Amino acid sequence: MTIKNDKHRFVVIIEKEVFEDFKKIAENEKRSASNLASKLITDYVKNNKNI
C-alpha cells in the first residue's frame, strides 16, 4: 500500500496504555486507530485554523 502524494505520514509516541484505550475507542466507532487519529487531527485543525 502506498501513500498518495497529497498525504503525509508521521509518528506519534504515546504511552502503551493510552494507545490500547484509543484502539478500543476506535473499535467501538467501527474505525481503525489510524483512521480515528486522522479524523481527530483533521477536525482539530479545521476547528482551530483561524486562531
N, C-alpha and C positions, 0 to 999 in steps of 0.2 A: 504494500500500500504506500502510495506516495502522497506528499502534501502538495496541494496546488500552490502555484507561485504567489497567489494573493493571500496565503495563510502563513502564520508563523507558529513555531513551537517553542515553548520554554519550560524549564523545570522548576517546580516549587518544592521546597523541602519543608515537611511538616512532621509533627510527632506521629508515630505509628498509630496510637490510639485515636487521634483525631481523624486520620485517614480511614481507619476501619469504620468509625461512626459516619464519616462522609459517604463511604461506599454504601452503607445501609440506607442512608437518606436517598441517595441516587436510586438504589434498587426499589425503594418504596414509590418513587416517582417514575418507575419504569425507564430509567436512563442509565447510562454508564457514568462512572465517576468523571471521566474525561468530558463527556457531553454536559454534565451538570456544571462542572467547573467553567467550561466555555460559556455557558449561558449566564452564570453568575457574573463573570468578568464582563461580558458584553453588556448586560443590563446595568452593572455598576458604572461602566464608562458612559453609557448613554445618559444615565441619570445625573452624572457629575461632569459632563462635558463642558458646561458653561460656567463652571465655578471659577 
